[in-house]
Amino acid sequence: MAYPTSPLASPFPEMPQIAGVTPHIVRAGYKDWGRCDLTYVELDEGTAVAGVFTKNLCCSSEVELGRDNVKQGHARALVVNAGNSNAFTGYRGREAVEQIMDQVAAHIGCPREQVFVSSTGVIGVPLPKDKAREGVEKALTAAPCSWEDVANTIATTDTFAKGATATAMIGDTKVTLAAVIKGSGMIAPDMATMLGYIFTDAAVEPSFLQECLSAANFRTFSCITVDSDTSTSDTVLAFATGKAGNAPIASIASPGAHAFAAAIHDVCRQLAHLVVRDGEGAQKFIEVAVSGAVSDESARKVGMAIANSPLVKTAIAGEDANWGRVVMAVGKAGEPADRDKLSIGFGGTWAAREGLPLADYDEAPVAAHLNGQDVTIEVDLGLGEGAATVWTCDLTHGYISINADYRS
């Protein structure tokens, strides 16, 4: 089923090719749709890999195997199936994943542990091994494709293709990052991504690549929410081919390490925002900025309580400056808060300061701010120096419509 393009959609950016990375797409026919649904990315020998995965305890075999295999630090291929998450499918689901790994490994001539597989779609239906085998066979000899083709092929309920790019200077060498992601619903920490893939030509040791990705994930993908539901399949993988020729980055003390870490964070932040902007039924992009908390982690938890509140999200959808709902969400977060020190604002206009409504509060600028597509909620707890920013979208009837019809 096709969904109307999100009003918050961004155009797909100009995406550079990454040396040592060759993407391909084909139609395996996992669903009755006239589009490609299998992505195969071949990676040159020596490519480093890092990954972060869902904490959902009912995760897929793809996640279980990926979580184990990423520890060995290298990758030669990625296969992504769309239309079937292959989660909650027992031994049959695992056999399908292992079949794909073995098939690709035999073609490339690499250990099976260097073949990473992701699947996304309906839960509880085993991935058809015959379609997977035939699809992979076609993909192994398919012509290379663009990043936009990949972004469209890994999608399910997404309404637009999502990609991001960044560069960094490592000494005198410029390294490039290109990334794609899919995600629209079932989005909440940990990690709130569904499926995301970052490719770079930088030479990076696997341990430092993992360090950068984990740090970026904490402040990006784990700071977004659409509906408070964590997926069974959430995966973000980063691949570094080393083809740029820079001196390998082994630790934060290595030349250029800070620049590379910043580029990883930049790409992850771009991708995380795109997922929220394509939240199922979303009409507004909401930033929740929390300050004055006892710690950064406490601020993040307060921000997520606000961002996950159906009452807050529906108020924003209705462009209602009901700041009392924000007060409620702060109070239910389970974090230190003092009613008499709490301040609430929208778009730079404070509605309440230190526990009291402002006597000269004018709702007109707040109403004008809420009428726009990008909305900011400010919260100052007045307790300490902790701060965090999280992102979400409003909750509309469109979310119900999409999810009521999801399996059709």
FENZITA-V994394 format. One record per residue. N is the residue number from 1. RES is the residue in three letters. SS is DSSP state (a for helix, b for strand, c for the rest). PSI is psi as a letter, one per 20 degrees, with the letter a starting at -180 (* if undefined). OMEGA is omega in radians with two decimals (999 if undefined). Layout:
n & res & ss & psi & omega
N & RES & SS & PSI & OMEGA
N & RES & SS & PSI & OMEGA
This chain:
n & res & ss & psi & omega
1 & MET & c & p & 3.11
2 & ALA & c & q & -3.13
3 & TYR & c & q & 3.11
4 & PRO & c & q & 3.14
5 & THR & c & p & 3.13
6 & SER & c & p & 3.07
7 & PRO & c & i & 3.13
8 & LEU & c & j & -3.05
9 & ALA & c & q & 3.03
10 & SER & c & q & 3.10
11 & PRO & c & q & 3.13
12 & PHE & c & p & -3.06
13 & PRO & c & r & 2.96
14 & GLU & c & p & -3.02
15 & MET & c & p & -3.13
16 & PRO & c & q & 2.96
17 & GLN & c & q & 3.12
18 & ILE & c & p & -3.13
19 & ALA & c & p & -3.13
20 & GLY & c & j & -3.12
21 & VAL & b & p & -3.14
22 & THR & b & o & -3.13
23 & PRO & b & q & 3.11
24 & HIS & b & q & 3.05
25 & ILE & b & q & 3.07
26 & VAL & b & r & 3.06
27 & ARG & c & o & 3.07
28 & ALA & c & h & 3.12
29 & GLY & c & k & 3.12
30 & TYR & c & h & 3.05
31 & LYS & c & r & 3.13
32 & ASP & c & m & 3.12
33 & TRP & c & q & -3.07
34 & GLY & c & l & -3.09
35 & ARG & c & r & 3.07
36 & CYS & c & q & -3.10
37 & ASP & c & j & 3.06
38 & LEU & b & p & 3.13
39 & THR & b & p & 3.09
40 & TYR & b & p & 3.12
41 & VAL & b & o & 3.11
42 & GLU & b & p & -3.06
43 & LEU & b & p & -3.13
44 & ASP & c & q & 3.13
45 & GLU & c & q & -3.13
46 & GLY & c & j & 3.14
47 & THR & c & p & 3.08
48 & ALA & b & q & 3.14
49 & VAL & b & q & 3.02
50 & ALA & b & q & -3.10
51 & GLY & b & q & 2.95
52 & VAL & b & q & -2.96
53 & PHE & b & r & 3.11
54 & THR & c & q & 3.01
55 & LYS & c & j & 3.08
56 & ASN & c & p & -3.05
57 & LEU & c & i & 3.08
58 & CYS & c & l & -3.05
59 & CYS & c & r & -3.11
60 & SER & c & r & 3.04
61 & SER & a & h & 3.09
62 & GLU & a & g & 3.13
63 & VAL & a & g & -3.13
64 & GLU & a & g & -3.12
65 & LEU & a & g & 3.12
66 & GLY & a & g & 3.13
67 & ARG & a & h & 3.10
68 & ASP & a & g & -3.00
69 & ASN & a & h & -3.12
70 & VAL & a & h & -3.11
71 & LYS & a & h & -3.14
72 & GLN & a & i & 2.87
73 & GLY & c & i & -3.10
74 & HIS & b & q & -3.10
75 & ALA & c & q & 3.05
76 & ARG & c & i & -3.10
77 & ALA & b & q & 3.04
78 & LEU & b & p & 3.03
79 & VAL & b & p & 3.13
80 & VAL & b & p & 3.09
81 & ASN & b & p & 3.12
82 & ALA & b & q & 3.12
83 & GLY & b & i & -3.12
84 & ASN & b & o & -3.08
85 & SER & c & i & 3.14
86 & ASN & c & k & 3.13
87 & ALA & c & q & -3.10
88 & PHE & c & l & -3.10
89 & THR & c & j & 3.00
90 & GLY & a & b & -3.05
91 & TYR & a & h & -3.13
92 & ARG & a & h & 3.10
93 & GLY & a & g & 3.13
94 & ARG & a & g & 3.11
95 & GLU & a & h & -3.14
96 & ALA & a & g & 3.13
97 & VAL & a & g & -3.13
98 & GLU & a & h & 3.09
99 & GLN & a & g & 3.12
100 & ILE & a & g & 3.14
101 & MET & a & g & -3.12
102 & ASP & a & g & -3.11
103 & GLN & a & g & -3.13
104 & VAL & a & g & -3.13
105 & ALA & a & h & 3.12
106 & ALA & a & h & -3.14
107 & HIS & a & g & -3.07
108 & ILE & a & h & -3.03
109 & GLY & c & l & -3.11
110 & CYS & c & r & 3.04
111 & PRO & c & q & -3.12
112 & ARG & a & h & -3.12
113 & GLU & a & i & 3.11
114 & GLN & a & j & 3.05
115 & VAL & b & o & -3.10
116 & PHE & b & p & -3.07
117 & VAL & b & p & 3.01
118 & SER & b & q & 3.05
119 & SER & b & q & -3.12
120 & THR & b & q & -3.13
121 & GLY & b & b & -3.08
122 & VAL & b & p & 3.11
123 & ILE & c & q & 2.99
124 & GLY & c & j & 3.11
125 & VAL & c & o & -3.13
126 & PRO & c & q & 3.08
127 & LEU & c & p & -3.12
128 & PRO & c & o & -3.04
129 & LYS & a & h & -3.13
130 & ASP & a & g & 3.12
131 & LYS & a & h & 3.12
132 & ALA & a & g & -3.12
133 & ARG & a & g & -3.13
134 & GLU & a & h & 3.13
135 & GLY & a & g & 3.12
136 & VAL & a & g & 3.13
137 & GLU & a & g & 3.10
138 & LYS & a & h & -3.07
139 & ALA & a & h & -3.08
140 & LEU & c & h & 3.14
141 & THR & c & j & -3.13
142 & ALA & c & q & 3.10
143 & ALA & c & q & 3.07
144 & PRO & c & q & -3.09
145 & CYS & c & r & -3.13
146 & SER & c & r & 3.08
147 & TRP & a & h & 3.10
148 & GLU & a & h & 3.05
149 & ASP & a & g & 3.12
150 & VAL & a & g & -3.10
151 & ALA & a & h & 3.11
152 & ASN & a & h & -3.06
153 & THR & a & h & -3.14
154 & ILE & c & i & -3.03
155 & ALA & c & q & 2.96
156 & THR & c & e & 3.13
157 & THR & c & j & 3.10
158 & ASP & c & q & 3.12
159 & THR & c & i & 3.03
160 & PHE & c & q & 3.14
161 & ALA & c & q & -3.03
162 & LYS & b & p & 3.12
163 & GLY & b & q & 3.13
164 & ALA & b & q & 3.13
165 & THR & b & q & 3.11
166 & ALA & b & r & 3.07
167 & THR & b & r & 3.07
168 & ALA & b & q & 3.07
169 & MET & b & p & 3.07
170 & ILE & b & n & -2.97
171 & GLY & c & c & 3.11
172 & ASP & c & j & -3.06
173 & THR & b & p & 3.05
174 & LYS & b & p & 3.04
175 & VAL & b & q & -3.02
176 & THR & b & q & 3.08
177 & LEU & b & p & 3.03
178 & ALA & b & p & -3.04
179 & ALA & b & q & 3.05
180 & VAL & b & q & -3.14
181 & ILE & b & q & 2.94
182 & LYS & b & q & 3.12
183 & GLY & c & p & -3.12
184 & SER & c & g & 3.08
185 & GLY & c & r & -3.02
186 & MET & c & l & -3.01
187 & ILE & c & o & 3.03
188 & ALA & c & q & 3.04
189 & PRO & c & q & -0.19
190 & ASP & c & o & 0.51
191 & MET & c & i & 3.13
192 & ALA & c & l & 3.13
193 & THR & c & h & -2.85
194 & MET & c & e & -3.10
195 & LEU & b & p & 3.11
196 & GLY & b & q & -3.07
197 & TYR & b & p & -3.12
198 & ILE & b & p & -3.13
199 & PHE & b & p & 3.10
200 & THR & b & q & 3.09
201 & ASP & c & j & -3.13
202 & ALA & c & q & 2.99
203 & ALA & c & o & -3.06
204 & VAL & b & p & 3.05
205 & GLU & c & q & -3.10
206 & PRO & a & h & -3.09
207 & SER & a & h & 3.13
208 & PHE & a & h & 3.05
209 & LEU & a & g & 3.10
210 & GLN & a & g & 3.12
211 & GLU & a & g & -3.14
212 & CYS & a & g & -3.09
213 & LEU & a & g & -3.13
214 & SER & a & g & 3.13
215 & ALA & a & g & 3.13
216 & ALA & a & g & 3.13
217 & ASN & a & g & -3.08
218 & PHE & a & h & -3.08
219 & ARG & a & j & 3.13
220 & THR & c & f & -3.08
221 & PHE & a & h & 3.12
222 & SER & a & j & 3.06
223 & CYS & a & j & 3.06
224 & ILE & b & q & 3.08
225 & THR & b & p & 2.99
226 & VAL & c & g & -3.01
227 & ASP & c & j & 3.10
228 & SER & c & j & -3.13
229 & ASP & c & p & 3.11
230 & THR & c & p & -3.11
231 & SER & c & q & 3.02
232 & THR & c & i & -2.96
233 & SER & c & i & -3.05
234 & ASP & c & p & -3.13
235 & THR & b & p & 2.91
236 & VAL & b & p & 3.13
237 & LEU & b & q & 3.07
238 & ALA & b & p & -3.11
239 & PHE & b & p & -3.13
240 & ALA & b & o & -3.01
241 & THR & c & h & -3.11
242 & GLY & c & j & -3.04
243 & LYS & c & i & 3.13
244 & ALA & c & h & 3.08
245 & GLY & c & j & 3.09
246 & ASN & c & r & 3.02
247 & ALA & c & p & -3.05
248 & PRO & c & p & 3.10
249 & ILE & b & o & -3.07
250 & ALA & c & h & -3.11
251 & SER & c & r & -3.13
252 & ILE & c & i & 3.11
253 & ALA & c & i & -3.13
254 & SER & c & q & 3.07
255 & PRO & c & p & 3.11
256 & GLY & c & i & -3.07
257 & ALA & a & g & -3.13
258 & HIS & a & h & 3.13
259 & ALA & a & g & 3.13
260 & PHE & a & g & 3.12
261 & ALA & a & h & 3.11
262 & ALA & a & h & 3.12
263 & ALA & a & g & 3.07
264 & ILE & a & g & 3.13
265 & HIS & a & g & -3.13
266 & ASP & a & g & -3.14
267 & VAL & a & g & -3.13
268 & CYS & a & h & 3.13
269 & ARG & a & g & 3.09
270 & GLN & a & g & -3.11
271 & LEU & a & g & -3.13
272 & ALA & a & g & 3.13
273 & HIS & a & h & 3.13
274 & LEU & a & h & 3.10
275 & VAL & a & g & 3.13
276 & VAL & a & h & -3.13
277 & ARG & a & i & 3.06
278 & ASP & c & j & 3.09
279 & GLY & c & p & -3.06
280 & GLU & c & o & -3.14
281 & GLY & c & j & -3.02
282 & ALA & c & p & 3.02
283 & GLN & c & i & -3.10
284 & LYS & c & q & 3.06
285 & PHE & b & p & -3.01
286 & ILE & b & p & 3.01
287 & GLU & b & p & 3.11
288 & VAL & b & o & -3.12
289 & ALA & b & o & -3.10
290 & VAL & b & p & 3.08
291 & SER & b & r & 3.07
292 & GLY & b & j & 3.13
293 & ALA & b & r & -3.14
294 & VAL & c & i & 3.09
295 & SER & c & r & 3.09
296 & ASP & a & g & -3.13
297 & GLU & a & h & 3.09
298 & SER & a & g & 3.10
299 & ALA & a & g & 3.13
300 & ARG & a & g & -3.13
301 & LYS & a & h & 3.08
302 & VAL & a & g & 3.12
303 & GLY & a & g & 3.14
304 & MET & a & h & 3.09
305 & ALA & a & h & 3.10
306 & ILE & a & g & -3.07
307 & ALA & a & h & -3.13
308 & ASN & c & i & -3.08
309 & SER & c & o & 3.08
310 & PRO & a & h & -3.14
311 & LEU & a & g & 3.07
312 & VAL & a & g & -3.06
313 & LYS & a & h & 3.10
314 & THR & a & h & 3.06
315 & ALA & a & g & 3.11
316 & ILE & a & h & 3.10
317 & ALA & a & h & 3.14
318 & GLY & c & j & 3.13
319 & GLU & c & l & -3.12
320 & ASP & c & o & -3.12
321 & ALA & c & l & -3.08
322 & ASN & c & m & -3.05
323 & TRP & a & i & 3.07
324 & GLY & a & h & 3.10
325 & ARG & a & h & 3.07
326 & VAL & a & g & 3.07
327 & VAL & a & g & 3.12
328 & MET & a & g & -3.08
329 & ALA & a & h & 3.07
330 & VAL & a & g & -3.08
331 & GLY & a & h & -3.11
332 & LYS & a & i & -3.01
333 & ALA & c & i & -3.11
334 & GLY & c & j & 3.13
335 & GLU & c & q & 3.13
336 & PRO & c & p & 3.12
337 & ALA & c & q & 3.13
338 & ASP & c & o & -3.10
339 & ARG & a & h & -3.04
340 & ASP & a & i & 3.07
341 & LYS & a & i & -3.02
342 & LEU & c & p & 3.08
343 & SER & b & q & -3.09
344 & ILE & b & p & 3.09
345 & GLY & b & r & 3.09
346 & PHE & b & p & 3.04
347 & GLY & c & k & 3.11
348 & GLY & c & i & 3.10
349 & THR & b & o & -3.14
350 & TRP & b & p & 3.09
351 & ALA & b & h & -3.14
352 & ALA & b & q & 3.12
353 & ARG & b & p & 3.06
354 & GLU & c & l & 3.00
355 & GLY & c & j & -3.10
356 & LEU & b & q & 3.00
357 & PRO & b & q & 3.11
358 & LEU & c & p & -3.09
359 & ALA & c & h & -3.11
360 & ASP & c & k & -3.11
361 & TYR & c & p & 3.10
362 & ASP & c & o & -3.07
363 & GLU & a & i & -3.06
364 & ALA & a & g & 3.13
365 & PRO & a & h & 3.09
366 & VAL & a & g & 3.11
367 & ALA & a & g & 3.12
368 & ALA & a & h & 3.12
369 & HIS & a & g & -3.12
370 & LEU & a & i & 3.11
371 & ASN & c & i & 3.14
372 & GLY & c & r & -3.12
373 & GLN & c & h & 3.14
374 & ASP & b & o & -3.04
375 & VAL & b & p & 3.08
376 & THR & b & p & 3.02
377 & ILE & b & p & 3.12
378 & GLU & b & p & 3.11
379 & VAL & b & p & 3.04
380 & ASP & b & o & -3.10
381 & LEU & c & i & 3.08
382 & GLY & c & k & -3.05
383 & LEU & c & h & -3.03
384 & GLY & c & b & -3.06
385 & GLU & c & i & -3.10
386 & GLY & b & q & -3.13
387 & ALA & b & q & 3.09
388 & ALA & b & q & 3.05
389 & THR & b & p & 3.08
390 & VAL & b & r & -3.06
391 & TRP & b & q & 3.11
392 & THR & b & a & 3.07
393 & CYS & b & r & 3.12
394 & ASP & c & r & -3.13
395 & LEU & c & o & -3.07
396 & THR & c & r & 3.09
397 & HIS & a & h & 3.11
398 & GLY & a & h & 3.10
399 & TYR & a & g & 3.13
400 & ILE & a & g & -3.09
401 & SER & a & g & -3.11
402 & ILE & a & g & -3.04
403 & ASN & a & h & 3.06
404 & ALA & a & h & -3.08
405 & ASP & c & j & -2.92
406 & TYR & c & g & -3.04
407 & ARG & c & i & -3.10
408 & SER & c & * & 999
